[in-house]
Amino acid sequence: MRRLPKVEVPKHPDLRFEVQVWESGLSAVAGLDEAGRGAWAGPVAAGGFAESHEVDALGIVPATRLAMERALTACNSPAQHLLVDAVRLPGVDIPQQALIKGDARSLSIAAASVLAKTARDAVMIEMEETFPGYGFALNKGYGTAIHRAGLDEIGPCAMHRFSFTPVRERVSSDPV
């Protein structure tokens, strides 16, 4: 397994990376982060979404990139520079910095993290009504005891990521 480089993390995220970009003459900096990468169910969110079936088809990192690219496409004004939490976006022709622990270091990335999490949480709370029994409103699709019990009793639903081992191990038939 590849080790990530150790980075110094400040007590609070700040604007040091944004200031460097602004001082270079660029004004439109976009921070990008995701939410839901480790969940067993639901979309991965980054301003735009990549649905669970896209996670299964592409893999979690490419689906994360897809959600980020969709978020950039949906922006009203184009970014001149990207600050991205941990990943690079090779399909995007905008200068970018991938920052390890970016949400703890950059205010733009931290803000993107909050937006992605709240948008994804809202989707998962709604999905509790459509797919009861997994505890989506509480666990947001992550692997909790309630979620595991739901998978064991009901089996997976259409929101689940069938490529993820805990779900794949419980697949006996078509999704609920």
Order of alpha helices (4+ residues) and beta strands (2+ residues): alpha-beta-beta-beta-alpha-alpha-beta-beta-alpha-alpha-alpha-alpha-alpha
